[in-house]
Amino acid sequence: MRKLLLFCIMMISAVYSAQPFTLKSTGEAKEFRLTLYYGAQGKGAFVQYSGKKEIIPLQVKSFRVDTDGRSDGQPDIEYYIWNEMIGGKINGVYEFEIMQHQASNITYTRAKDNRKFRLEIVEDEKYDGSGKYFLHGALLAFNHFYNNDFNITYPDGKKTAIELPAPDKPSFARQSIIDDYNFDGYDDIAFSVPDEGMGVYRMFDIYLYNPGSKRFEKLKEPDYSRSSCSCLCDVTVEKSKKLLKTGCRGGARWHQDIYRFGKNGTLEWVTTKEQSEE
């Protein structure tokens, strides 16, 4: 059980820490460059062209994972297609595939004349751990490694600065996840760092998007008096039943607490499941 859970955590980490890519055109008389930012399953994506302040949001058109070679030890291949949105209209389409954090077959098709541009990664760019998402019109900026700052710039120009929990060890990375944690139809943002012990599970801070205030608000932790885990750890969602699950290890057992959102929007404990480490 422990090996299985650790494997799942590793797989989740690989998916959720999507690294932005700096791209350049190939075969063009005048080269252009841009940076593409995106989150899990392509969510929160946008592009920013070199020398430009404006950001252009990307709408997920298609995302799929090819797992055919997994049984033979081959890595998965992720395929992304985004619509480039300007003024509420599709201005173009980006496509690329990723295998082991290496992007290839990158293209941009301009909508007005259907012209296809080929792009490639700028190899000499060093990744500094920074991440950005564009979600519900707000720009979210943070860093996976070097600092704990989480900055939100809203469409009205107002800004919010938040300090995130720091990883216990410098070698550990912060992960970022975009998902609908409270099942209201709006994606939220979460950050996780390894626990302060052996690093076998991850501790979450979740910021829910409030469509009324159009702001991100931190999820209040539940009453842990009946729970086995006194933290939001290894958080997953079960969308079909609208359940939020957490997991941690205590002694030789793994514990899973299951919660449901009450009418007042707070997490309410439902039940706890325990499994041995074997």
PyMOL commands that set and color helices and strands:
alter all, ss='L'
color gray80, all
select helices_A, chain A and resi 2-16+40-42+70-72
alter helices_A, ss='H'
color red, helices_A
select strands_A, chain A and resi 21-26+33-37+46-49+56-66+77-86+89-99+102-110+116-121+130-135+138-143+149-153+159-163+175-179+188-194+202-210+215-218+236-238+243-250+253-261+267-276
alter strands_A, ss='S'
color yellow, strands_A
deselect
rebuild
show_as cartoon
